[in-house]
Amino acid sequence: MFCKDSISREAEREAMIKKWFDMWLSGNCEGIDDVFSDDIVYIESWGPEYKGARKIKHWFEEWNTRGRVVAWNIKQYFHKEDQTVVEWSFANVMNDGKEEKFDGVSLIKWNNGKICFLKEFGCNTDNYDPYCYGDKPVFKEQKCNWF
């Protein structure tokens, strides 16, 4: 049986994550200091690592000069003690016309009601069965995504 406090804490955490995703959809990072601790470590699925809320704000503002997020949909959450995992789907369009779309999960750690660690993992959405033609696999000739 769940304690009422843990349910409300989970709802608060989910609202905080949704607030972060909504910032990307709107292109406005107002309230970013409410979401992240000052000493946050944020690791993107393809390698960049940002340390500190100021650095995340700089990244956010600079990135939004080059493109826009068109979808960041939450599929589900998993909570355990001071951690949350969120599964999501993501899409963006860059100013040069390049479009990206992938699924992912974020591993999040909390401290004093704020995100203090976030690490993303990405997954290609162009899935297929390499064995659909028989016992020998047939793989698509495609460039692997950066994650």
N, C-alpha and C positions, 0 to 999 in steps of 0.2 A: 504494500500500500504506500502511496506517495504522500509526503507531507505537503500541506498547503504552501509552506514557504518555498519548497523546492520547485513547485509548479509555477509560482509567481516569479521566481528567479529565472527559470527557463524561459518564461514568456518575455521577461525583460531582456534577456540575452538575445532572443530571436528578434525582438523589436530593434535592438541595437545593430544586429547584422543587417536586417532589412534597411535600416536607415543608411548604412554604408553603401549598400547596393543601389539604393534610390539616389544617393548623391551622384553616382556614376551615370545613372540614367538621366538625371537633370543637368549634369555638368556643373553642379554647385556643391561645394564642399563645406558650406556653412554648418557648423556644429561638429566638425571633425574632432575637436578637442574633447567633446563629450563621448566619443566612440573609443578613442585610443589613449592609452597611458603615454606619458611623456617619453618613456623608455621602450616603447613598442619596437619589436623586430618583425618586419613584414617581408616574406620571401615569396616572390612570384614563381609560378610553375616552370618558367624557362630560365630562372637563374638570378635576376636582379634582387638585391636585398636592400631594404631601406631601414635605417635605424633612427628612431625618434619621430614623434608626431609632426615636427616641423618639416622633416625630410619627406614624409608621406604627403603632406600638403603641397610641397613644392612639386613632387612627382605628379600628383593629381592635376594641379593647375597647368603644368607644362604639357602633360599628355593630352589634355583636353584642347590644346591649341593645334594638335596634329590629327585628331579623330574624335569619334563619339561612340559611346556604348549605346547600342540599340536594343539590347535585351540582356538581362541578368536575372534569370528566374530561379527561385528557390524551389527545390524538389522535396527535400526533407532535412530534418535536423536529428542529431543524436547528441545527448548530453550525458556527461559523467563527471561528477565532482566539479573541478575547476576548468573543464574542457568542453568544447562543443565541436562537432563536425557537422558541416553543412554541405549537402550535395546541391549542385546548381548546373544550369546551362547558360552559356554566355555567347554574345555576338557583338561585334563592333564593325564600324566602317571608318576607314582612315581617309584623310583628305585627298590622298592620291587615288582613291577608288578601291583600294584593297579591302576585302572583307574577310573577317575571321569568325569562325564559329567552332565552339568546342564545349564539352562537358567538363565538369571538375568537382573537386571537393576542397574545402578549406578546413584545416586543423587549427582550432582557435583555443588559446589559453586566456583565462581571465584573472584580473587582479583588481580588487576594490571596484567592481562593477564596470571595468573598462577592459578592452582587448589589449593584452600585453605581448602577445605572440600570435602571428598568423602565417601559416604556410599553405600555399596553394599547390594542388596536383591537377594536371590537365589530362584529358582523354579525347582522342579523335572521335568525331561523330560520324565519319564516313566508314561505318562498319560493314563487314562482309564475311561470308563463310569461304575460307580458302579450300575447303574440301567438297564444295558443292558439285564439282565435276568428277569426283572419284577419290581414290585413296591417296593420290599424290597431290600435295597442296599447290594451288595456283594463286600466287599473290599479285595484287595490283601493282603495276609500275607507277609509283607516285612518290613524290617528295615527302619525306617524313616531316610532320610538324615539329616545332621547336620544343615541345615538351616531351 
